[in-house]
């Protein structure tokens, strides 16, 4: 019994640590009522002002799915307490997107968020304002910062 107790305490601490970790972002289009396409977005990595999103089938998405993804970036920005977002699209066969959260519309993202934001694959209207997209996406914006 004396040997089992420390093991149980260790397992309990590991379980509590896992519960305390921040839950990453996850959305699925069909769960939101979209029946014309089925995309899943899973945040796989989070830093202070960036997120990596895994989107299987990203390069085969429809125009409607592209619009839905812009709402996802907007929702993620709202959830994380930001007012702006930008995204670096993956290479042709890639499915991982890098989303950045600038502090203003005129921020030089390649200097503040990382050199990836200087790529030709950056969202063309970058950075985008959450305020611009909330009406289109039917969302509410309440800054958490």
C-alpha positions in Angstrom: 0.0 0.0 0.0 2.9 2.4 0.8 4.2 2.0 -2.8 0.8 2.5 -4.4 -0.1 5.8 -2.6 2.7 7.9 -4.3 1.8 6.4 -7.6 -1.9 7.4 -7.1 -0.9 10.9 -6.1 1.3 11.2 -9.2 -1.5 10.0 -11.4 -4.0 12.4 -9.8 -1.6 15.3 -10.3 -1.1 14.4 -14.0 -4.9 14.2 -14.4 -5.4 17.6 -12.7 -2.7 19.2 -14.9 -4.4 17.9 -18.0 -7.7 19.4 -16.9 -6.1 22.7 -16.1 -4.6 23.1 -19.6 -6.3 25.5 -22.0 -8.7 23.8 -24.3 -7.8 24.5 -27.9 -10.3 25.7 -30.6 -12.3 23.2 -32.6 -15.3 23.7 -35.0 -17.0 21.5 -37.5 -19.2 23.1 -40.2 -21.9 20.4 -40.2 -22.3 20.8 -36.4 -23.2 24.4 -37.2 -25.9 23.6 -39.7 -23.9 23.7 -42.9 -24.9 20.8 -45.1 -23.2 21.8 -48.4 -19.7 21.1 -47.1 -18.0 19.3 -44.2 -14.9 21.0 -42.9 -13.3 20.6 -39.5 -11.0 23.1 -37.9 -8.7 22.0 -35.1 -6.3 24.3 -33.4 -3.1 22.3 -32.9 -0.8 24.9 -31.5 -1.3 28.2 -29.7 1.2 31.0 -29.0 0.6 34.5 -27.5 -0.6 36.0 -30.8 -0.8 33.1 -33.3 -2.6 29.8 -33.7 -2.0 26.9 -36.0 -5.2 25.4 -37.4 -5.4 22.0 -39.1 -8.1 21.9 -41.8 -8.3 18.6 -43.7 -9.5 19.2 -47.2 -8.5 22.9 -47.1 -7.3 23.0 -50.7 -10.5 21.4 -52.1 -12.8 23.8 -50.3 -15.7 25.5 -52.0 -16.4 29.3 -52.1 -19.0 28.8 -49.3 -16.4 26.9 -47.2 -13.9 29.7 -47.7 -16.5 32.2 -46.4 -17.2 29.9 -43.5 -13.5 29.7 -42.7 -13.3 33.5 -42.5 -16.0 33.3 -39.9 -14.0 30.7 -38.1 -10.9 33.0 -38.0 -13.2 35.8 -36.7 -14.7 33.5 -34.0 -11.2 32.4 -33.0 -10.1 36.0 -32.7 -13.1 36.8 -30.6 -12.5 33.8 -28.4 -8.9 34.8 -27.9 -9.8 38.4 -27.2 -8.4 40.0 -30.4 -9.9 42.6 -32.8 -7.9 41.7 -35.9 -6.7 38.5 -37.7 -4.7 37.5 -40.6 -3.9 34.0 -42.0 -1.1 32.4 -43.9 -2.6 29.7 -46.2 -0.7 26.4 -46.6 1.3 25.3 -49.6 -0.7 23.5 -52.3 -1.0 20.1 -50.5 -0.9 21.5 -47.0 -3.7 21.5 -44.4 -2.2 23.7 -41.6 -2.9 27.4 -41.6 -1.1 29.9 -39.4 -3.5 32.6 -38.0 -2.0 35.7 -36.5 -3.7 38.4 -34.4 -2.3 41.8 -35.1 -3.0 44.7 -32.7 -4.0 47.1 -35.5 -4.8 47.2 -39.2 -1.5 48.8 -40.1 0.7 46.5 -38.1 3.7 45.0 -40.0 2.8 41.4 -39.2 6.0 40.0 -40.8 8.0 42.0 -38.2 5.8 41.3 -35.2 4.2 37.9 -35.7 6.8 36.1 -37.7 8.5 36.0 -41.2 5.7 33.7 -42.4 3.4 36.7 -42.6 5.6 38.1 -45.4 4.6 35.2 -47.6 2.6 35.5 -50.9 0.2 33.0 -49.2 -1.1 35.6 -46.7 -4.8 36.4 -46.8 -5.1 39.2 -49.4 -7.0 41.7 -47.3 -4.8 41.3 -44.3 -5.1 42.2 -41.5 -8.9 41.7 -41.3 -11.0 43.5 -38.7 -13.3 41.3 -36.5 -15.8 44.2 -36.6 -16.0 43.8 -40.4 -16.8 40.1 -40.3 -19.2 39.9 -37.3 -22.2 41.2 -39.3 -21.5 38.9 -42.2 -21.1 35.9 -39.8 -23.9 36.8 -37.5 -21.6 37.0 -34.4 -21.3 39.3 -31.4 -18.1 40.9 -30.4 -17.1 41.3 -26.8 -13.4 41.9 -26.4 -11.8 39.8 -23.7 -8.8 42.1 -23.4 
